[in-house]
Amino acid sequence: MHSNDPLHGITLERLLTELVERHGWAFLADQVNINCFKNDPSVKSSLKFLRRTPWARKQVEELYLSLLEKRDDDVENPWGKWGE
């Protein structure tokens, strides 16, 4: 049985780590206006804040999903028009 939740099986730590590795803290701070991304950011302190602050966690999760969707749109279909 599959979940309809696109974040199913993805931990907050993995999500945040991927965002930082791909885009960096400065990008995150521009996208989500929270101090833990701006002042001496670390995964540990950010996780602590995000776990206690639902609105911030929601913004980070939505950012992750939008970037994931954009990345998927940028990937060319390996089958081309063959399957159409």
PDB file with one MODEL, atoms N, CA, C and O in Angstrom:
MODEL        1
ATOM      1  N   MET A   1       0.845  -1.186   0.000  1.00  0.00           N
ATOM      2  CA  MET A   1       0.000   0.000   0.000  1.00  0.00           C
ATOM      3  C   MET A   1       0.889   1.248   0.000  1.00  0.00           C
ATOM      4  O   MET A   1       1.751   1.411   0.863  1.00  0.00           O
ATOM      5  N   HIS A   2       0.665   2.113  -0.972  1.00  0.00           N
ATOM      6  CA  HIS A   2       1.469   3.322  -1.108  1.00  0.00           C
ATOM      7  C   HIS A   2       0.742   4.518  -0.513  1.00  0.00           C
ATOM      8  O   HIS A   2      -0.481   4.633  -0.587  1.00  0.00           O
ATOM      9  N   SER A   3       1.516   5.385   0.065  1.00  0.00           N
ATOM     10  CA  SER A   3       0.973   6.616   0.622  1.00  0.00           C
ATOM     11  C   SER A   3       0.896   7.668  -0.483  1.00  0.00           C
ATOM     12  O   SER A   3       1.745   7.697  -1.374  1.00  0.00           O
ATOM     13  N   ASN A   4      -0.110   8.521  -0.427  1.00  0.00           N
ATOM     14  CA  ASN A   4      -0.215   9.620  -1.379  1.00  0.00           C
ATOM     15  C   ASN A   4       0.650  10.803  -0.975  1.00  0.00           C
ATOM     16  O   ASN A   4       0.770  11.771  -1.727  1.00  0.00           O
ATOM     17  N   ASP A   5       1.248  10.733   0.199  1.00  0.00           N
ATOM     18  CA  ASP A   5       2.103  11.804   0.695  1.00  0.00           C
ATOM     19  C   ASP A   5       3.456  11.733  -0.007  1.00  0.00           C
ATOM     20  O   ASP A   5       4.179  10.751   0.160  1.00  0.00           O
ATOM     21  N   PRO A   6       3.817  12.759  -0.796  1.00  0.00           N
ATOM     22  CA  PRO A   6       5.100  12.726  -1.508  1.00  0.00           C
ATOM     23  C   PRO A   6       6.311  12.747  -0.573  1.00  0.00           C
ATOM     24  O   PRO A   6       7.422  12.421  -0.991  1.00  0.00           O
ATOM     25  N   LEU A   7       6.104  13.126   0.682  1.00  0.00           N
ATOM     26  CA  LEU A   7       7.204  13.148   1.650  1.00  0.00           C
ATOM     27  C   LEU A   7       7.276  11.863   2.469  1.00  0.00           C
ATOM     28  O   LEU A   7       8.122  11.737   3.355  1.00  0.00           O
ATOM     29  N   HIS A   8       6.395  10.911   2.179  1.00  0.00           N
ATOM     30  CA  HIS A   8       6.380   9.649   2.924  1.00  0.00           C
ATOM     31  C   HIS A   8       7.747   8.973   2.825  1.00  0.00           C
ATOM     32  O   HIS A   8       8.264   8.756   1.729  1.00  0.00           O
ATOM     33  N   GLY A   9       8.319   8.646   3.971  1.00  0.00           N
ATOM     34  CA  GLY A   9       9.609   7.959   4.005  1.00  0.00           C
ATOM     35  C   GLY A   9      10.816   8.881   3.969  1.00  0.00           C
ATOM     36  O   GLY A   9      11.952   8.415   4.051  1.00  0.00           O
ATOM     37  N   ILE A  10      10.586  10.182   3.848  1.00  0.00           N
ATOM     38  CA  ILE A  10      11.695  11.144   3.818  1.00  0.00           C
ATOM     39  C   ILE A  10      11.719  11.858   5.166  1.00  0.00           C
ATOM     40  O   ILE A  10      10.767  12.547   5.532  1.00  0.00           O
ATOM     41  N   THR A  11      12.807  11.686   5.891  1.00  0.00           N
ATOM     42  CA  THR A  11      12.907  12.339   7.195  1.00  0.00           C
ATOM     43  C   THR A  11      13.177  13.831   7.012  1.00  0.00           C
ATOM     44  O   THR A  11      13.678  14.259   5.972  1.00  0.00           O
ATOM     45  N   LEU A  12      12.843  14.601   8.019  1.00  0.00           N
ATOM     46  CA  LEU A  12      13.120  16.033   7.986  1.00  0.00           C
ATOM     47  C   LEU A  12      14.625  16.272   7.856  1.00  0.00           C
ATOM     48  O   LEU A  12      15.053  17.190   7.156  1.00  0.00           O
ATOM     49  N   GLU A  13      15.414  15.452   8.524  1.00  0.00           N
ATOM     50  CA  GLU A  13      16.869  15.601   8.446  1.00  0.00           C
ATOM     51  C   GLU A  13      17.369  15.373   7.020  1.00  0.00           C
ATOM     52  O   GLU A  13      18.206  16.132   6.530  1.00  0.00           O
ATOM     53  N   ARG A  14      16.871  14.347   6.361  1.00  0.00           N
ATOM     54  CA  ARG A  14      17.292  14.068   4.982  1.00  0.00           C
ATOM     55  C   ARG A  14      16.874  15.206   4.058  1.00  0.00           C
ATOM     56  O   ARG A  14      17.657  15.658   3.222  1.00  0.00           O
ATOM     57  N   LEU A  15      15.648  15.659   4.214  1.00  0.00           N
ATOM     58  CA  LEU A  15      15.117  16.742   3.402  1.00  0.00           C
ATOM     59  C   LEU A  15      15.985  17.998   3.553  1.00  0.00           C
ATOM     60  O   LEU A  15      16.391  18.603   2.560  1.00  0.00           O
ATOM     61  N   LEU A  16      16.263  18.379   4.794  1.00  0.00           N
ATOM     62  CA  LEU A  16      17.061  19.574   5.060  1.00  0.00           C
ATOM     63  C   LEU A  16      18.488  19.409   4.542  1.00  0.00           C
ATOM     64  O   LEU A  16      19.040  20.330   3.940  1.00  0.00           O
ATOM     65  N   THR A  17      19.078  18.253   4.772  1.00  0.00           N
ATOM     66  CA  THR A  17      20.444  17.999   4.312  1.00  0.00           C
ATOM     67  C   THR A  17      20.531  18.099   2.791  1.00  0.00           C
ATOM     68  O   THR A  17      21.478  18.682   2.264  1.00  0.00           O
ATOM     69  N   GLU A  18      19.562  17.541   2.091  1.00  0.00           N
ATOM     70  CA  GLU A  18      19.550  17.632   0.624  1.00  0.00           C
ATOM     71  C   GLU A  18      19.435  19.078   0.163  1.00  0.00           C
ATOM     72  O   GLU A  18      20.132  19.493  -0.763  1.00  0.00           O
ATOM     73  N   LEU A  19      18.566  19.840   0.797  1.00  0.00           N
ATOM     74  CA  LEU A  19      18.415  21.247   0.421  1.00  0.00           C
ATOM     75  C   LEU A  19      19.719  22.015   0.621  1.00  0.00           C
ATOM     76  O   LEU A  19      20.119  22.801  -0.237  1.00  0.00           O
ATOM     77  N   VAL A  20      20.375  21.785   1.751  1.00  0.00           N
ATOM     78  CA  VAL A  20      21.627  22.488   2.043  1.00  0.00           C
ATOM     79  C   VAL A  20      22.716  22.076   1.054  1.00  0.00           C
ATOM     80  O   VAL A  20      23.447  22.928   0.550  1.00  0.00           O
ATOM     81  N   GLU A  21      22.830  20.778   0.773  1.00  0.00           N
ATOM     82  CA  GLU A  21      23.866  20.307  -0.147  1.00  0.00           C
ATOM     83  C   GLU A  21      23.645  20.820  -1.565  1.00  0.00           C
ATOM     84  O   GLU A  21      24.604  21.163  -2.256  1.00  0.00           O
ATOM     85  N   ARG A  22      22.405  20.875  -1.998  1.00  0.00           N
ATOM     86  CA  ARG A  22      22.104  21.303  -3.372  1.00  0.00           C
ATOM     87  C   ARG A  22      22.102  22.818  -3.541  1.00  0.00           C
ATOM     88  O   ARG A  22      22.535  23.334  -4.571  1.00  0.00           O
ATOM     89  N   HIS A  23      21.608  23.536  -2.517  1.00  0.00           N
ATOM     90  CA  HIS A  23      21.358  24.962  -2.707  1.00  0.00           C
ATOM     91  C   HIS A  23      22.080  25.877  -1.725  1.00  0.00           C
ATOM     92  O   HIS A  23      22.276  27.055  -2.021  1.00  0.00           O
ATOM     93  N   GLY A  24      22.476  25.367  -0.572  1.00  0.00           N
ATOM     94  CA  GLY A  24      23.210  26.167   0.403  1.00  0.00           C
ATOM     95  C   GLY A  24      22.306  26.919   1.369  1.00  0.00           C
ATOM     96  O   GLY A  24      21.109  27.092   1.137  1.00  0.00           O
ATOM     97  N   TRP A  25      22.923  27.361   2.461  1.00  0.00           N
ATOM     98  CA  TRP A  25      22.187  28.068   3.518  1.00  0.00           C
ATOM     99  C   TRP A  25      21.661  29.413   3.048  1.00  0.00           C
ATOM    100  O   TRP A  25      20.557  29.807   3.424  1.00  0.00           O
ATOM    101  N   ALA A  26      22.436  30.128   2.228  1.00  0.00           N
ATOM    102  CA  ALA A  26      22.005  31.459   1.772  1.00  0.00           C
ATOM    103  C   ALA A  26      20.712  31.356   0.964  1.00  0.00           C
ATOM    104  O   ALA A  26      19.807  32.174   1.127  1.00  0.00           O
ATOM    105  N   PHE A  27      20.630  30.359   0.103  1.00  0.00           N
ATOM    106  CA  PHE A  27      19.413  30.138  -0.679  1.00  0.00           C
ATOM    107  C   PHE A  27      18.231  29.838   0.243  1.00  0.00           C
ATOM    108  O   PHE A  27      17.143  30.389   0.074  1.00  0.00           O
ATOM    109  N   LEU A  28      18.457  28.960   1.214  1.00  0.00           N
ATOM    110  CA  LEU A  28      17.386  28.624   2.158  1.00  0.00           C
ATOM    111  C   LEU A  28      16.922  29.855   2.928  1.00  0.00           C
ATOM    112  O   LEU A  28      15.724  30.055   3.129  1.00  0.00           O
ATOM    113  N   ALA A  29      17.871  30.675   3.355  1.00  0.00           N
ATOM    114  CA  ALA A  29      17.527  31.893   4.099  1.00  0.00           C
ATOM    115  C   ALA A  29      16.711  32.852   3.235  1.00  0.00           C
ATOM    116  O   ALA A  29      15.820  33.536   3.738  1.00  0.00           O
ATOM    117  N   ASP A  30      17.014  32.904   1.935  1.00  0.00           N
ATOM    118  CA  ASP A  30      16.240  33.758   1.023  1.00  0.00           C
ATOM    119  C   ASP A  30      14.823  33.229   0.822  1.00  0.00           C
ATOM    120  O   ASP A  30      13.874  34.004   0.704  1.00  0.00           O
ATOM    121  N   GLN A  31      14.690  31.922   0.784  1.00  0.00           N
ATOM    122  CA  GLN A  31      13.394  31.302   0.504  1.00  0.00           C
ATOM    123  C   GLN A  31      12.491  31.204   1.731  1.00  0.00           C
ATOM    124  O   GLN A  31      11.276  31.378   1.636  1.00  0.00           O
ATOM    125  N   VAL A  32      13.098  30.926   2.879  1.00  0.00           N
ATOM    126  CA  VAL A  32      12.349  30.764   4.129  1.00  0.00           C
ATOM    127  C   VAL A  32      12.990  31.692   5.156  1.00  0.00           C
ATOM    128  O   VAL A  32      14.118  31.458   5.590  1.00  0.00           O
ATOM    129  N   ASN A  33      12.283  32.726   5.539  1.00  0.00           N
ATOM    130  CA  ASN A  33      12.840  33.785   6.380  1.00  0.00           C
ATOM    131  C   ASN A  33      12.836  33.383   7.859  1.00  0.00           C
ATOM    132  O   ASN A  33      11.969  33.794   8.631  1.00  0.00           O
ATOM    133  N   ILE A  34      13.824  32.573   8.227  1.00  0.00           N
ATOM    134  CA  ILE A  34      13.980  32.194   9.638  1.00  0.00           C
ATOM    135  C   ILE A  34      15.447  32.349  10.027  1.00  0.00           C
ATOM    136  O   ILE A  34      16.346  32.067   9.234  1.00  0.00           O
ATOM    137  N   ASN A  35      15.672  32.796  11.243  1.00  0.00           N
ATOM    138  CA  ASN A  35      17.026  33.107  11.704  1.00  0.00           C
ATOM    139  C   ASN A  35      17.959  31.904  11.725  1.00  0.00           C
ATOM    140  O   ASN A  35      19.162  32.062  11.519  1.00  0.00           O
ATOM    141  N   CYS A  36      17.436  30.713  11.966  1.00  0.00           N
ATOM    142  CA  CYS A  36      18.339  29.559  12.051  1.00  0.00           C
ATOM    143  C   CYS A  36      18.988  29.244  10.703  1.00  0.00           C
ATOM    144  O   CYS A  36      19.963  28.493  10.658  1.00  0.00           O
ATOM    145  N   PHE A  37      18.472  29.800   9.607  1.00  0.00           N
ATOM    146  CA  PHE A  37      19.114  29.642   8.303  1.00  0.00           C
ATOM    147  C   PHE A  37      20.085  30.793   8.023  1.00  0.00           C
ATOM    148  O   PHE A  37      20.924  30.693   7.127  1.00  0.00           O
ATOM    149  N   LYS A  38      19.973  31.884   8.787  1.00  0.00           N
ATOM    150  CA  LYS A  38      20.763  33.087   8.520  1.00  0.00           C
ATOM    151  C   LYS A  38      21.979  33.225   9.424  1.00  0.00           C
ATOM    152  O   LYS A  38      23.065  33.571   8.959  1.00  0.00           O
ATOM    153  N   ASN A  39      21.802  32.958  10.712  1.00  0.00           N
ATOM    154  CA  ASN A  39      22.852  33.211  11.694  1.00  0.00           C
ATOM    155  C   ASN A  39      23.497  31.916  12.156  1.00  0.00           C
ATOM    156  O   ASN A  39      22.890  31.138  12.891  1.00  0.00           O
ATOM    157  N   ASP A  40      24.729  31.689  11.721  1.00  0.00           N
ATOM    158  CA  ASP A  40      25.487  30.500  12.110  1.00  0.00           C
ATOM    159  C   ASP A  40      24.652  29.224  11.936  1.00  0.00           C
ATOM    160  O   ASP A  40      24.432  28.489  12.899  1.00  0.00           O
ATOM    161  N   PRO A  41      24.187  28.965  10.707  1.00  0.00           N
ATOM    162  CA  PRO A  41      23.279  27.837  10.495  1.00  0.00           C
ATOM    163  C   PRO A  41      23.955  26.477  10.659  1.00  0.00           C
ATOM    164  O   PRO A  41      25.126  26.300  10.326  1.00  0.00           O
ATOM    165  N   SER A  42      23.198  25.540  11.173  1.00  0.00           N
ATOM    166  CA  SER A  42      23.633  24.145  11.234  1.00  0.00           C
ATOM    167  C   SER A  42      22.397  23.273  11.082  1.00  0.00           C
ATOM    168  O   SER A  42      21.279  23.699  11.374  1.00  0.00           O
ATOM    169  N   VAL A  43      22.611  22.059  10.625  1.00  0.00           N
ATOM    170  CA  VAL A  43      21.495  21.132  10.466  1.00  0.00           C
ATOM    171  C   VAL A  43      20.860  20.862  11.824  1.00  0.00           C
ATOM    172  O   VAL A  43      19.635  20.840  11.946  1.00  0.00           O
ATOM    173  N   LYS A  44      21.684  20.658  12.837  1.00  0.00           N
ATOM    174  CA  LYS A  44      21.170  20.323  14.169  1.00  0.00           C
ATOM    175  C   LYS A  44      20.255  21.418  14.723  1.00  0.00           C
ATOM    176  O   LYS A  44      19.143  21.131  15.165  1.00  0.00           O
ATOM    177  N   SER A  45      20.718  22.664  14.701  1.00  0.00           N
ATOM    178  CA  SER A  45      19.896  23.748  15.255  1.00  0.00           C
ATOM    179  C   SER A  45      18.650  23.985  14.405  1.00  0.00           C
ATOM    180  O   SER A  45      17.583  24.298  14.934  1.00  0.00           O
ATOM    181  N   SER A  46      18.787  23.837  13.100  1.00  0.00           N
ATOM    182  CA  SER A  46      17.637  24.032  12.218  1.00  0.00           C
ATOM    183  C   SER A  46      16.590  22.952  12.434  1.00  0.00           C
ATOM    184  O   SER A  46      15.394  23.242  12.449  1.00  0.00           O
ATOM    185  N   LEU A  47      17.026  21.715  12.599  1.00  0.00           N
ATOM    186  CA  LEU A  47      16.083  20.621  12.858  1.00  0.00           C
ATOM    187  C   LEU A  47      15.315  20.867  14.150  1.00  0.00           C
ATOM    188  O   LEU A  47      14.103  20.662  14.215  1.00  0.00           O
ATOM    189  N   LYS A  48      16.026  21.303  15.162  1.00  0.00           N
ATOM    190  CA  LYS A  48      15.386  21.579  16.457  1.00  0.00           C
ATOM    191  C   LYS A  48      14.292  22.636  16.290  1.00  0.00           C
ATOM    192  O   LYS A  48      13.180  22.477  16.793  1.00  0.00           O
ATOM    193  N   PHE A  49      14.620  23.711  15.580  1.00  0.00           N
ATOM    194  CA  PHE A  49      13.648  24.778  15.356  1.00  0.00           C
ATOM    195  C   PHE A  49      12.473  24.290  14.505  1.00  0.00           C
ATOM    196  O   PHE A  49      11.316  24.538  14.844  1.00  0.00           O
ATOM    197  N   LEU A  50      12.764  23.604  13.410  1.00  0.00           N
ATOM    198  CA  LEU A  50      11.704  23.165  12.500  1.00  0.00           C
ATOM    199  C   LEU A  50      10.751  22.170  13.160  1.00  0.00           C
ATOM    200  O   LEU A  50       9.552  22.175  12.882  1.00  0.00           O
ATOM    201  N   ARG A  51      11.284  21.327  14.025  1.00  0.00           N
ATOM    202  CA  ARG A  51      10.428  20.350  14.711  1.00  0.00           C
ATOM    203  C   ARG A  51       9.482  21.019  15.707  1.00  0.00           C
ATOM    204  O   ARG A  51       8.424  20.477  16.024  1.00  0.00           O
ATOM    205  N   ARG A  52       9.864  22.188  16.193  1.00  0.00           N
ATOM    206  CA  ARG A  52       9.036  22.905  17.180  1.00  0.00           C
ATOM    207  C   ARG A  52       8.176  23.998  16.552  1.00  0.00           C
ATOM    208  O   ARG A  52       7.358  24.615  17.234  1.00  0.00           O
ATOM    209  N   THR A  53       8.357  24.236  15.259  1.00  0.00           N
ATOM    210  CA  THR A  53       7.684  25.356  14.605  1.00  0.00           C
ATOM    211  C   THR A  53       6.987  24.868  13.334  1.00  0.00           C
ATOM    212  O   THR A  53       7.586  24.860  12.259  1.00  0.00           O
ATOM    213  N   PRO A  54       5.730  24.464  13.459  1.00  0.00           N
ATOM    214  CA  PRO A  54       5.023  23.857  12.321  1.00  0.00           C
ATOM    215  C   PRO A  54       4.968  24.717  11.057  1.00  0.00           C
ATOM    216  O   PRO A  54       5.111  24.188   9.955  1.00  0.00           O
ATOM    217  N   TRP A  55       4.764  26.034  11.191  1.00  0.00           N
ATOM    218  CA  TRP A  55       4.665  26.871   9.993  1.00  0.00           C
ATOM    219  C   TRP A  55       5.983  26.900   9.226  1.00  0.00           C
ATOM    220  O   TRP A  55       5.983  26.917   7.995  1.00  0.00           O
ATOM    221  N   ALA A  56       7.104  26.907   9.943  1.00  0.00           N
ATOM    222  CA  ALA A  56       8.414  26.933   9.288  1.00  0.00           C
ATOM    223  C   ALA A  56       8.692  25.587   8.622  1.00  0.00           C
ATOM    224  O   ALA A  56       9.197  25.532   7.500  1.00  0.00           O
ATOM    225  N   ARG A  57       8.361  24.514   9.317  1.00  0.00           N
ATOM    226  CA  ARG A  57       8.549  23.175   8.743  1.00  0.00           C
ATOM    227  C   ARG A  57       7.731  23.031   7.461  1.00  0.00           C
ATOM    228  O   ARG A  57       8.212  22.486   6.468  1.00  0.00           O
ATOM    229  N   LYS A  58       6.511  23.515   7.491  1.00  0.00           N
ATOM    230  CA  LYS A  58       5.643  23.436   6.312  1.00  0.00           C
ATOM    231  C   LYS A  58       6.260  24.193   5.139  1.00  0.00           C
ATOM    232  O   LYS A  58       6.230  23.707   4.009  1.00  0.00           O
ATOM    233  N   GLN A  59       6.816  25.371   5.391  1.00  0.00           N
ATOM    234  CA  GLN A  59       7.447  26.148   4.319  1.00  0.00           C
ATOM    235  C   GLN A  59       8.647  25.408   3.733  1.00  0.00           C
ATOM    236  O   GLN A  59       8.833  25.396   2.516  1.00  0.00           O
ATOM    237  N   VAL A  60       9.455  24.795   4.584  1.00  0.00           N
ATOM    238  CA  VAL A  60      10.636  24.062   4.116  1.00  0.00           C
ATOM    239  C   VAL A  60      10.202  22.834   3.311  1.00  0.00           C
ATOM    240  O   VAL A  60      10.784  22.536   2.268  1.00  0.00           O
ATOM    241  N   GLU A  61       9.192  22.131   3.788  1.00  0.00           N
ATOM    242  CA  GLU A  61       8.692  20.960   3.060  1.00  0.00           C
ATOM    243  C   GLU A  61       8.122  21.365   1.702  1.00  0.00           C
ATOM    244  O   GLU A  61       8.343  20.675   0.707  1.00  0.00           O
ATOM    245  N   GLU A  62       7.393  22.473   1.654  1.00  0.00           N
ATOM    246  CA  GLU A  62       6.835  22.953   0.388  1.00  0.00           C
ATOM    247  C   GLU A  62       7.941  23.379  -0.575  1.00  0.00           C
ATOM    248  O   GLU A  62       7.842  23.134  -1.777  1.00  0.00           O
ATOM    249  N   LEU A  63       8.984  24.009  -0.062  1.00  0.00           N
ATOM    250  CA  LEU A  63      10.128  24.382  -0.886  1.00  0.00           C
ATOM    251  C   LEU A  63      10.783  23.136  -1.467  1.00  0.00           C
ATOM    252  O   LEU A  63      11.080  23.089  -2.660  1.00  0.00           O
ATOM    253  N   TYR A  64      11.006  22.136  -0.635  1.00  0.00           N
ATOM    254  CA  TYR A  64      11.610  20.879  -1.077  1.00  0.00           C
ATOM    255  C   TYR A  64      10.780  20.254  -2.200  1.00  0.00           C
ATOM    256  O   TYR A  64      11.323  19.842  -3.225  1.00  0.00           O
ATOM    257  N   LEU A  65       9.474  20.188  -2.002  1.00  0.00           N
ATOM    258  CA  LEU A  65       8.600  19.578  -3.009  1.00  0.00           C
ATOM    259  C   LEU A  65       8.603  20.371  -4.311  1.00  0.00           C
ATOM    260  O   LEU A  65       8.616  19.781  -5.391  1.00  0.00           O
ATOM    261  N   SER A  66       8.591  21.697  -4.225  1.00  0.00           N
ATOM    262  CA  SER A  66       8.591  22.506  -5.447  1.00  0.00           C
ATOM    263  C   SER A  66       9.904  22.353  -6.205  1.00  0.00           C
ATOM    264  O   SER A  66       9.907  22.316  -7.435  1.00  0.00           O
ATOM    265  N   LEU A  67      11.014  22.265  -5.485  1.00  0.00           N
ATOM    266  CA  LEU A  67      12.306  22.077  -6.145  1.00  0.00           C
ATOM    267  C   LEU A  67      12.424  20.668  -6.715  1.00  0.00           C
ATOM    268  O   LEU A  67      13.024  20.476  -7.773  1.00  0.00           O
ATOM    269  N   LEU A  68      11.862  19.692  -6.030  1.00  0.00           N
ATOM    270  CA  LEU A  68      11.865  18.316  -6.514  1.00  0.00           C
ATOM    271  C   LEU A  68      11.042  18.215  -7.797  1.00  0.00           C
ATOM    272  O   LEU A  68      11.443  17.551  -8.753  1.00  0.00           O
ATOM    273  N   GLU A  69       9.903  18.871  -7.805  1.00  0.00           N
ATOM    274  CA  GLU A  69       9.044  18.880  -8.986  1.00  0.00           C
ATOM    275  C   GLU A  69       9.741  19.563 -10.153  1.00  0.00           C
ATOM    276  O   GLU A  69       9.681  19.078 -11.283  1.00  0.00           O
ATOM    277  N   LYS A  70      10.402  20.683  -9.887  1.00  0.00           N
ATOM    278  CA  LYS A  70      11.130  21.403 -10.938  1.00  0.00           C
ATOM    279  C   LYS A  70      12.260  20.550 -11.480  1.00  0.00           C
ATOM    280  O   LYS A  70      12.481  20.502 -12.690  1.00  0.00           O
ATOM    281  N   ARG A  71      12.982  19.872 -10.586  1.00  0.00           N
ATOM    282  CA  ARG A  71      14.081  19.002 -11.008  1.00  0.00           C
ATOM    283  C   ARG A  71      13.551  17.885 -11.898  1.00  0.00           C
ATOM    284  O   ARG A  71      14.166  17.557 -12.913  1.00  0.00           O
ATOM    285  N   ASP A  72      12.421  17.303 -11.528  1.00  0.00           N
ATOM    286  CA  ASP A  72      11.832  16.238 -12.337  1.00  0.00           C
ATOM    287  C   ASP A  72      11.397  16.757 -13.699  1.00  0.00           C
ATOM    288  O   ASP A  72      11.510  16.041 -14.694  1.00  0.00           O
ATOM    289  N   ASP A  73      10.900  17.996 -13.762  1.00  0.00           N
ATOM    290  CA  ASP A  73      10.493  18.589 -15.034  1.00  0.00           C
ATOM    291  C   ASP A  73      11.692  18.836 -15.942  1.00  0.00           C
ATOM    292  O   ASP A  73      11.562  18.801 -17.166  1.00  0.00           O
ATOM    293  N   ASP A  74      12.860  19.085 -15.349  1.00  0.00           N
ATOM    294  CA  ASP A  74      14.063  19.370 -16.125  1.00  0.00           C
ATOM    295  C   ASP A  74      14.708  18.112 -16.698  1.00  0.00           C
ATOM    296  O   ASP A  74      15.552  18.201 -17.590  1.00  0.00           O
ATOM    297  N   VAL A  75      14.320  16.951 -16.197  1.00  0.00           N
ATOM    298  CA  VAL A  75      14.902  15.699 -16.665  1.00  0.00           C
ATOM    299  C   VAL A  75      14.188  15.283 -17.935  1.00  0.00           C
ATOM    300  O   VAL A  75      12.964  15.151 -17.964  1.00  0.00           O
ATOM    301  N   GLU A  76      14.972  15.077 -18.990  1.00  0.00           N
ATOM    302  CA  GLU A  76      14.391  14.669 -20.257  1.00  0.00           C
ATOM    303  C   GLU A  76      13.939  13.219 -20.176  1.00  0.00           C
ATOM    304  O   GLU A  76      14.610  12.381 -19.573  1.00  0.00           O
ATOM    305  N   ASN A  77      12.815  12.934 -20.778  1.00  0.00           N
ATOM    306  CA  ASN A  77      12.298  11.579 -20.811  1.00  0.00           C
ATOM    307  C   ASN A  77      13.252  10.699 -21.617  1.00  0.00           C
ATOM    308  O   ASN A  77      13.484  10.975 -22.794  1.00  0.00           O
ATOM    309  N   PRO A  78      13.814   9.643 -21.012  1.00  0.00           N
ATOM    310  CA  PRO A  78      14.774   8.805 -21.739  1.00  0.00           C
ATOM    311  C   PRO A  78      14.136   8.064 -22.909  1.00  0.00           C
ATOM    312  O   PRO A  78      14.845   7.603 -23.804  1.00  0.00           O
ATOM    313  N   TRP A  79      12.821   7.943 -22.918  1.00  0.00           N
ATOM    314  CA  TRP A  79      12.136   7.239 -24.002  1.00  0.00           C
ATOM    315  C   TRP A  79      11.752   8.181 -25.133  1.00  0.00           C
ATOM    316  O   TRP A  79      11.308   7.739 -26.193  1.00  0.00           O
ATOM    317  N   GLY A  80      11.923   9.481 -24.907  1.00  0.00           N
ATOM    318  CA  GLY A  80      11.567  10.449 -25.933  1.00  0.00           C
ATOM    319  C   GLY A  80      10.114  10.311 -26.323  1.00  0.00           C
ATOM    320  O   GLY A  80       9.253  10.117 -25.465  1.00  0.00           O
ATOM    321  N   LYS A  81       9.834  10.409 -27.605  1.00  0.00           N
ATOM    322  CA  LYS A  81       8.459  10.291 -28.091  1.00  0.00           C
ATOM    323  C   LYS A  81       8.134   8.853 -28.471  1.00  0.00           C
ATOM    324  O   LYS A  81       7.051   8.581 -28.988  1.00  0.00           O
ATOM    325  N   TRP A  82       9.045   7.941 -28.224  1.00  0.00           N
ATOM    326  CA  TRP A  82       8.873   6.552 -28.613  1.00  0.00           C
ATOM    327  C   TRP A  82       7.624   5.930 -28.020  1.00  0.00           C
ATOM    328  O   TRP A  82       6.931   5.160 -28.685  1.00  0.00           O
ATOM    329  N   GLY A  83       7.333   6.262 -26.769  1.00  0.00           N
ATOM    330  CA  GLY A  83       6.197   5.655 -26.086  1.00  0.00           C
ATOM    331  C   GLY A  83       4.860   6.294 -26.406  1.00  0.00           C
ATOM    332  O   GLY A  83       3.823   5.829 -25.932  1.00  0.00           O
ATOM    333  N   GLU A  84       4.865   7.352 -27.203  1.00  0.00           N
ATOM    334  CA  GLU A  84       3.604   8.063 -27.486  1.00  0.00           C
ATOM    335  C   GLU A  84       2.900   7.473 -28.680  1.00  0.00           C
ATOM    336  O   GLU A  84       1.828   7.945 -29.060  1.00  0.00           O
TER     337      GLU A  84
ENDMDL
END
